[in-house]
Amino acid sequence: MNMKKLVIKASDFVKVQAAKTHMVLANNRGDGYIDTAVKILIAVVLGALLLAGLYALFGDVVMPTLTNKIKGMFNYAG
């Protein structure tokens, strides 16, 4: 009788583990690698656009104005 209980217990354990394994393998939730790659690519492109915009703004607008104001501050003749 003791051996029969042991076999039944082992059989139940194997069935439970098989069911758990099936559930894990059938699970398709979560973030994929493609989603993460697309997010990183979007962040890099937006960062590059922002950096290019700031560089253009400082190069064309801020720096010439700043240069003229500094020259005006040190122009003692006029």
ABEGO torsion letter per residue (X at the ends): XAAAAAAAAAAAAAAAAAAAAAAAAABABEBBAAAAAAAAAAAAAAAAAAAAAAAAAAAAAAAAAAAAAAAAAABAAX
